[in-house]
């Protein structure tokens, strides 16, 4: 058995927070391998990247998710006790609840709500001058997914709820006030969502048949038991929060259009080209940095030992940029997806493996639908300008975003 390459630092947490999306890939390049070991948060950790590593990582016979994600991420991003930390029958029952919401008709319905909200905002953008696309799209998505999920929302509450979702998303990989804002946002959101669930269960709040609020409130686990109030709140937020997070992808799509303007005319009225463009945005731009698991039982892979209980991280960004899978990975080339067959381990911006039973993001189809509709608006239903601003992406920031949030002005509806 070979000795696994090792990062010699006593603990690499500070380096990880400083290097961000590049942390795993830089060390893999240095060691000439796609696997190495280090210490993060004082715990021995194996890091992986690449298609073959992803196929290994999503093997449920070798890995479990329980106890894998650091508590600082659970207490901000995902919530403690959510679907992401379950395995076996418990995970399959919980995942089935989410997948029941992802029918083609339901995805189209959310897309239509998104379209309606976008069109309603364009005249305001045109009248009020420069707007920050990240802020505006976040609020559009909040309005749309709240309505789709059957969750009551007043216009006055839109900025607050959007800010809570953003705080949770931005908190796991930062220190100081921003992290604590994420924890506070998580506590407030869980308390509010739990109250909604209790009101639905008591018959005091009507929720449409098939809506996320009703499905979560009525869900029973693998033992036939209703979800505890706090867990139900966590899972309702696991519908709302990831949908709001698509605002980052919309900003990345707008950034790609700005950096590659020759694609604008190619996308107008061409759904196939739009699909290629959206998939390349998802591959090229940084979204989720890593996925976490623990070794179920000791095994050997490529001559290296994986001890039982060892935490393992899969580099999602590095896998999406691995040159063996993606030639010239640092080039933005949507045409690479022409004729591409869905590979559950090669393209992993929202996790890999099987949608229905595995740990791949349940909302991936929603993400693609909303991104395609956003690209259609950006290229076909409005004109706008991108004034000079700082649009550089800092890969040391997780999750990253252009510092300006992408300001647009001169907005004018064209249809």
C-alpha positions in Angstrom: 0.0 0.0 0.0 1.3 3.5 -0.9 1.7 6.4 1.4 -0.9 9.1 0.5 0.6 12.5 -0.4 0.2 14.8 2.6 0.0 18.5 3.1 2.7 19.1 5.7 1.1 21.9 7.5 -0.1 21.0 11.1 -3.5 22.4 10.1 -4.6 23.9 6.8 -7.8 25.6 7.8 -6.3 29.1 7.4 -4.9 28.2 4.0 -8.2 26.8 3.0 -10.1 29.9 4.0 -7.5 32.1 2.2 -7.2 30.0 -1.1 -10.9 29.0 -1.3 -11.8 27.2 -4.5 -8.1 26.7 -5.5 -7.1 25.0 -2.2 -7.6 21.4 -3.3 -6.6 21.8 -6.9 -3.3 23.6 -6.1 -2.2 20.7 -3.9 -3.3 18.1 -6.3 -1.2 19.8 -9.0 1.7 20.0 -6.6 1.6 16.3 -5.7 0.7 15.2 -9.2 -2.3 13.2 -8.0 -6.1 13.7 -7.4 -6.0 12.6 -3.8 -4.1 13.9 -0.8 -4.5 14.2 3.0 -4.4 17.2 5.2 -5.9 18.5 8.5 -8.9 20.9 8.5 -10.5 22.2 11.6 -7.8 20.1 13.4 -9.3 16.9 11.9 -7.5 14.5 9.4 -9.2 14.9 6.1 -8.7 13.3 2.6 -9.3 15.6 -0.4 -10.3 14.3 -3.8 -11.0 15.8 -7.3 -11.9 14.5 -10.7 -14.5 12.3 -12.4 -13.2 9.0 -11.0 -12.9 10.5 -7.5 -16.6 11.7 -7.8 -17.7 8.2 -8.8 -16.0 6.8 -5.8 -17.3 9.6 -3.5 -20.9 8.9 -4.4 -20.6 5.2 -3.7 -23.0 4.7 -0.8 -21.4 1.4 0.1 -18.1 3.2 0.9 -19.3 6.6 2.3 -21.9 8.1 4.6 -22.9 11.7 5.1 -23.8 11.6 8.7 -21.4 13.7 10.8 -19.4 14.8 7.7 -20.4 18.4 7.3 -18.7 20.7 9.8 -21.2 22.1 12.4 -20.4 25.7 11.3 -21.9 24.8 7.9 -24.9 23.0 9.4 -25.6 25.9 11.7 -25.7 28.4 8.8 -26.1 26.8 5.4 -28.0 23.5 5.6 -29.5 23.4 9.1 -28.8 20.7 11.6 -30.7 17.5 10.8 -31.5 18.2 7.2 -31.6 15.8 4.3 -27.9 16.4 3.5 -26.7 14.6 6.6 -28.8 11.4 6.3 -28.0 8.0 4.8 -29.8 4.8 3.8 -33.6 4.5 4.2 -33.8 7.8 6.2 -32.1 9.6 3.4 -34.2 7.9 0.7 -37.5 8.8 2.4 -36.5 12.4 3.0 -35.1 12.7 -0.6 -38.3 11.3 -2.0 -40.2 14.2 -0.3 -38.0 16.7 -2.2 -38.2 14.9 -5.5 -42.0 14.8 -5.3 -41.8 18.6 -5.7 -39.7 18.5 -8.9 -42.2 17.3 -11.5 -41.8 18.9 -14.9 -45.1 20.8 -14.4 -44.0 22.1 -11.0 -40.6 23.3 -12.4 -42.4 25.1 -15.3 -44.8 26.7 -12.8 -41.8 28.1 -10.8 -40.3 29.3 -14.0 -43.4 31.1 -15.0 -43.6 32.8 -11.6 -40.0 33.9 -12.1 -40.8 35.3 -15.6 -43.7 37.2 -14.2 -41.7 38.8 -11.4 -38.8 39.7 -13.8 -41.1 41.4 -16.2 -42.8 43.3 -13.4 -39.5 44.7 -12.3 -38.1 45.8 -15.6 -40.1 49.1 -15.8 -38.9 50.0 -12.3 -35.3 49.3 -13.3 -35.8 51.5 -16.4 -37.2 54.3 -14.4 -34.9 54.2 -11.4 -31.5 54.0 -13.1 -28.6 51.7 -12.2 -29.5 48.6 -10.3 -27.4 45.8 -8.7 -28.5 42.6 -10.6 -27.6 40.3 -7.6 -29.9 42.2 -5.3 -32.7 42.5 -7.7 -32.6 38.8 -8.9 -32.4 37.6 -5.3 -35.7 39.4 -4.5 -37.3 38.2 -7.7 -36.4 34.6 -6.7 -37.7 35.2 -3.2 -41.0 36.3 -4.4 -41.3 33.5 -7.0 -40.3 30.6 -4.8 -42.3 31.8 -1.8 -45.4 31.9 -4.0 -44.5 28.5 -5.6 -44.0 26.9 -2.2 -47.3 28.2 -0.8 -45.5 30.4 1.8 -47.1 33.7 2.6 -45.0 36.8 2.0 -45.7 40.5 2.1 -43.8 42.9 -0.1 -42.5 44.6 3.1 -40.9 41.3 4.1 -39.1 40.6 0.8 -35.8 42.4 1.6 -35.6 40.7 5.0 -36.3 37.2 3.8 -33.8 37.6 1.0 -31.2 38.9 3.4 -31.7 35.9 5.7 -31.2 33.5 2.8 -28.1 35.4 1.7 -26.7 35.4 5.2 -27.0 31.7 5.5 -25.4 31.1 2.1 -22.4 33.4 2.7 -21.6 32.3 6.3 -20.0 28.8 6.3 -16.5 29.7 5.0 -16.0 33.0 6.7 -15.0 34.2 10.1 -16.3 37.1 12.3 -19.5 39.1 11.9 -20.6 37.7 8.5 -20.5 34.1 10.0 -22.5 35.2 13.0 -25.0 37.0 10.8 -25.5 33.7 9.1 -26.2 31.9 12.3 -28.6 34.6 13.4 -30.4 34.5 10.0 -30.6 30.7 10.3 -32.2 30.9 13.8 -34.7 33.5 12.8 -35.6 31.7 9.6 -36.1 28.3 11.4 -38.3 29.9 14.0 -40.5 31.6 11.4 -40.6 28.5 9.2 -41.5 26.3 12.2 -44.4 28.5 13.1 -45.7 28.2 9.5 -45.5 24.4 9.7 -47.4 24.3 13.0 -50.1 26.5 11.6 -50.6 24.3 8.6 -50.8 21.2 10.8 -53.3 22.9 13.0 -55.5 23.9 10.1 -54.9 27.6 10.8 -53.0 28.3 7.6 -54.2 26.8 4.2 -51.4 25.5 2.0 -52.1 24.5 -1.6 -52.1 20.8 -2.4 -48.7 19.7 -3.6 -47.0 22.9 -2.4 -43.6 22.6 -0.6 -45.1 24.0 2.6 -47.9 21.4 2.7 -45.7 18.5 1.6 -43.1 19.2 4.3 -45.8 19.8 7.0 -47.5 16.4 6.1 -44.3 14.4 5.4 -43.7 11.2 7.5 -40.3 9.7 7.9 -39.3 6.1 7.2 -41.0 5.1 10.5 -44.2 6.8 9.6 -43.6 9.7 12.1 -44.2 13.4 11.2 -41.1 15.5 11.1 -40.3 17.4 14.3 -41.2 21.1 14.0 -37.5 22.2 13.8 -36.6 19.6 11.3 -39.6 20.5 9.1 -38.5 24.1 9.3 -35.0 23.1 8.2 -36.4 21.1 5.2 -38.7 23.9 4.1 -35.7 26.2 4.1 -33.9 23.6 2.1 -36.4 24.4 -0.7 -36.4 28.1 -0.3 -32.7 28.9 0.3 -31.2 27.0 -2.6 -33.7 28.5 -5.0 -32.7 32.0 -3.9 -29.0 31.0 -4.3 -29.7 30.7 -8.1 -29.2 34.5 -8.1 -25.5 33.9 -8.2 -25.8 31.7 -11.3 -27.9 34.4 -12.9 -25.2 37.0 -12.2 -22.6 34.6 -13.6 -24.7 34.2 -16.8 -24.9 38.0 -17.1 -21.1 38.2 -16.6 -20.5 35.5 -19.2 -22.7 37.5 -21.7 -20.6 40.6 -20.9 -17.3 38.8 -21.3 -18.4 36.9 -24.4 -20.8 39.2 -26.2 -20.7 37.2 -29.5 -23.0 34.7 -27.7 -25.8 37.2 -27.3 -27.2 36.9 -30.8 -26.6 33.2 -30.9 -28.9 32.7 -27.9 -31.9 34.7 -29.1 -34.8 32.3 -29.8 -32.5 29.3 -29.7 -33.3 27.0 -26.8 -30.6 24.5 -27.7 -27.9 27.1 -27.7 -29.3 28.5 -24.4 -29.0 25.1 -22.8 -25.4 24.8 -23.9 -24.6 28.2 -22.6 -26.3 27.6 -19.2 -24.5 24.3 -18.7 -21.1 25.9 -19.4 -21.9 28.7 -16.9 -22.6 26.0 -14.3 -19.3 24.2 -15.2 -17.1 27.2 -15.5 -18.1 29.5 -12.7 -17.6 28.7 -9.0 -20.7 27.7 -7.0 -20.5 25.0 -4.3 -16.8 24.5 -3.5 -16.9 21.1 -1.8 -19.0 18.1 -0.7 -18.3 16.2 2.5 -18.6 12.5 3.5 -17.1 10.0 5.9 -15.7 6.6 5.1 -18.3 3.9 6.0 -15.7 1.1 6.5 -12.0 1.0 5.7 -11.0 0.3 2.1 -8.2 0.9 -0.4 -8.4 3.0 -3.6 -5.5 3.5 -6.0 -3.2 1.9 -3.5 -4.2 4.4 -0.7 -5.9 3.6 2.6 -9.2 5.2 3.4 -9.7 4.5 7.2 -13.2 4.1 8.6 -14.6 7.3 9.9 -12.2 9.5 8.0 -13.7 12.7 6.6 -13.4 13.1 2.8 -14.0 16.2 0.7 -14.7 16.2 -3.0 -13.6 19.3 -4.8 -16.6 20.2 -7.0 -14.9 23.2 -8.6 -11.8 21.2 -9.4 -13.8 18.3 -10.8 -15.6 20.7 -13.1 -12.2 22.0 -14.3 -10.3 18.8 -14.5 -8.5 18.7 -17.8 -9.0 14.9 -18.3 -12.7 15.5 -18.4 -12.8 19.0 -19.8 -10.2 20.0 -22.3 -9.0 23.6 -21.9 -11.1 23.9 -18.7 -10.2 27.6 -18.1 -11.8 28.5 -21.5 -15.5 29.4 -21.6 -16.8 27.3 -24.4 -20.5 26.4 -24.4 -20.1 24.4 -27.6 -18.3 21.7 -25.6 -21.8 20.6 -24.5 -23.1 19.9 -28.0 -23.8 16.2 -28.0 -22.9 15.9 -24.4 -24.5 13.0 -22.5 -25.4 13.7 -18.9 -22.6 12.4 -16.8 -23.5 12.2 -13.1 -19.8 12.3 -12.1 -18.2 14.6 -14.7 -20.3 17.7 -14.2 -20.9 18.2 -10.5 -21.7 21.9 -9.8 -24.5 20.8 -7.4 -23.2 17.4 -6.5 -23.0 14.2 -8.4 -24.6 10.7 -8.5 -28.3 9.9 -8.8 -30.9 12.6 -8.6 -33.7 10.4 -7.2 -31.9 8.5 -4.4 -28.4 9.9 -4.1 -27.0 13.1 -2.6 -27.2 15.2 -5.8 -29.1 18.4 -5.3 -32.8 17.9 -5.7 -33.2 21.4 -7.2 -30.8 21.0 -10.1 -33.6 21.0 -12.7 -35.0 24.1 -11.1 -31.6 25.8 -11.4 -31.3 25.0 -15.1 -34.9 26.2 -15.8 -34.5 29.5 -14.0 -31.1 30.1 -15.6 -32.4 29.5 -19.1 -35.3 31.9 -18.4 -32.9 34.5 -17.0 -30.7 34.2 -20.1 -33.8 34.7 -22.3 -34.6 37.9 -20.5 -31.0 39.2 -20.6 -30.8 38.6 -24.3 -34.3 39.0 -25.6 -36.8 40.9 -23.5 -34.6 43.9 -22.3 -31.7 46.0 -23.3 -29.2 47.3 -20.8 -25.6 48.5 -20.3 -22.9 47.3 -18.0 -21.0 50.4 -16.8 -17.4 50.2 -15.7 -17.1 48.3 -12.4 -15.1 45.6 -10.6 -16.3 42.3 -12.1 -13.3 40.2 -11.0 -14.1 36.9 -9.2 -12.1 36.3 -6.1 -11.6 32.5 -5.8 -10.5 32.9 -2.3 -14.0 34.0 -1.3 -16.6 31.1 -0.9 -19.1 31.6 -2.3 -17.8 34.2 -4.6 -19.4 37.0 -6.6 -18.3 40.1 -8.5 -17.7 42.8 -5.8 -20.2 45.1 -7.5 -22.9 42.5 -7.6 -23.0 43.4 -11.4 -24.5 46.8 -11.8 -26.6 47.4 -15.0 -28.1 50.7 -16.2 -30.0 52.0 -19.2 -32.5 49.2 -18.9 -35.2 49.3 -21.5 -37.9 46.6 -22.1 -37.9 45.3 -25.7 -41.1 43.3 -25.7 
